Amino acid sequence: MKYLFYTVFLFSITVCFSQNHELGKVTLQELQEKVCPSDSSAVAAILFNVGKTSFEYSGDEGFKIVTEISTKIKIYKKEGYEYANHSERIYVGGNGAERITVTKAITYNLVGDKIEKSKLNSDGEFDEKVNKYWNRKKITMPNVRVGSIIEYKIVISSPYFSNFPEWEFQKEIPVKYSEYTTYIPEYFFYNTHLKGYFVPTSDKTFIGRNIDFTYTEDKIGGMNTAAPRRINSTMNFQENIVKYSLENIPAIKDEGFVNNIGNYQAKIMHELSGTRYPQSPYKSYNTDWESVVKGIYENENFGPELIKTGYFEKNVDEVLKGITSKEEQIIALLNFVKSRMNWNEYNSVYCDDGVKKAYQEKKGNVAEINLMLTAMLRYAGFEANPILVSTRSNGISLFPSKSAYNYVIAGVELQNQVILMDATNKYSMPDILPIRDLNWFGRIIRKNGSSAEIDLMPKSNSKDIVNIMATIKENGEVSGKIRDQYFDYNAFLFRQNNNSVSKESYIEKLEKRYQGLEVGEYAVQNSSDLSLPIIENYDFTTTNAVEIIGDKMYVSPFLVFAQTENPFKQEKREYPIDFVYPDQDKFSVSLTIPQGYVVESLPQSKALAMPDNLASFKYIISNTGNQIQLLYTHDTNQAIIGSEYYEELKSFYKEIVEKQNEKIVLKKG
């Protein structure tokens, strides 16, 4: 399969510099506008979003990054009120905290023929603690109504050069104009990465810059002074200025079957690659995957945690006692960590409190849980290593950077394959990972410091096998028994979604999903035994599967389980189609027709396959006496299908929907 990710459409964008992109310049025409000119369905639109990131310097604190963002938004519909709220995340977990201020925050409304201003007050600003590393600043603009224009300016100051902000040109609503300018002194070097389908224009210049500053001199001539003095100084350097701009950017819309829409959003990122200060040599940072991995592995909260001992050995010896099979030992250790540890739902490649404390308290972040699992597997004699992962919500790790990975799992190299494990989820198994982990590729870190790319995507189809035995009555009612078996990821999701749900609630959900289905006696097997498939057995009745017209019955062979809509409705598709994992749906349906009826016609059997065997279905139907037998198999053989196959996929599902909704015709004999 081709992993189509970014197909960049280059186009000419002319930026109109005559427009006014300053706060406080709201016009009657803007307030009177009823509909977004570029998208009549838009609930709101960003009239402009202008930002700049520059460096400031003080003699006592050195350089810091300052980002200023000026935003102007038009509200067109009530559903757009949410865009009058804004939040920014700031890092507070290091030696110095980032700071954020909000100014010029005003809501403008048209009252009669006059413009009314409502300023943001302190009760509209909120500071929220996310965790020990991050805080969040929130604002809620006042007096927002349909037709309002809101403006605000945000200033973020950061001492961390590697935390260069990510600029999003494209948003969930249309953007009329977006501009981002970077002012980078000659001492700092960044790799620039563009993502998405829309490419900004850029203008580059170099200028000389002077910064006057003062610093405290603690010693003079090598001798301590009773009163340190302040020294005035000037720094002269070259500054690299780049202005990126785009206009009339459409809203990014989730098309369905998309991994993370942010993967395809027009944005720019800067990754610190090196520094060279005056009278100092060039210092290189993470510029390739090997250096990224090396930096993570050598961090005190990663590599050293893997080799800590003296906290699990007795327990592991007890767990493995009497188990000789390598595969069973792996499962036993995974199950032990899952049962003992509780994930605190914090993602990181680094330990927080450390594996020993987490083990004692039976709670930890993902790194602590899966690094201790890796250590236990090594203790048991396995070639076990951590695997760095970027979760689906974090995006696909395309470019080498420290922020590319936010998660770690365990891997065992056995019999020329790598077995993947994640002990944060109670229902995971070897090679059955939580869905958040299924994000293309990870990177394994071996003991010798080498690393290699690891495919995280499932290789085999997870099956859902449905067996139906039913009888059609003369009044059109259908009743019978269903046996539904869920394997691998289908079983994982069933357990995750339903194990904590009561039987009554689940039956209600089942009947709601399949309109007209009435469930009688119901039982489920293997909810807790993860080595076996989930098996549902239940009696059912439905009056929605048969239509009687005159002396004929029109019967749906799928009863109430037919797919009635094509999920792919767009004319064209820009993003890859993500099915999460390969899948097989299989139906075996046996129908007994009423006495006195004969089969007048059956749908035609059919088989169809997509190019490159990406997906296929087989539909085989037959009749013997008063029995009708349907065998149907639908395979999706790739978790991710490139957008270049969209037309074929759309046509394929059109055939599926048509075939599943064809009727058997019965006639009174």
Secondary structure, DSSP 8 states (H G I E B T S, - for coil): ----------------TTS---TT---HHHHH--S-TT-TT-SEEEEEEEEEEEEEEETTTEEEEEEEEEEEEEE-SGGGGGGGEEEEEEE-SSSS--EEEEEEEEEEEEETTEEEEEE--GGGEEEEE-SSSEEEEEEE-SS--TT-EEEEEEEEEES-TT----EES--SS-EEEEEEEEEEETTEEEEEEEESS---EEEEEEEEEEEEEEEEEEEETTEEEEEEEEEEEEEEEEEEEEEEEEEEE------SS-S-GGGGS-EEEEEEEEE--TTS--EE---SHHHHHHHHHHSTTTHHHHT--SSSHHHHHHHHTT---HHHHHHHHHHHHHHH-EE-S---SS-SS-HHHHHHHTEE-HHHHHHHHHHHHHHTT--EEEEEE--GGG----S--GGG--EEEEEEEETTEEEEE-TTSTT-BTTB--GGG-SSEEEEE-TTS-EEEEE-S--S-EEEEEEEEEEE-TTS-EEEEEEEEE-HHHHHHHHHHHTTS-HHHHHHHHHHHSTTEEEEEEEEE-SS-TTS-EEEEEEEEESSSEEEETTEEEE-TTTT----S-S---SS--S-EE-SS-EEEEEEEEEE--TTEEEEE----EEEE-GGGSEEEEEEEEEETTEEEEEEEEEE--SEE-GGGHHHHHHHHHHHHHHHT--EEEEE-
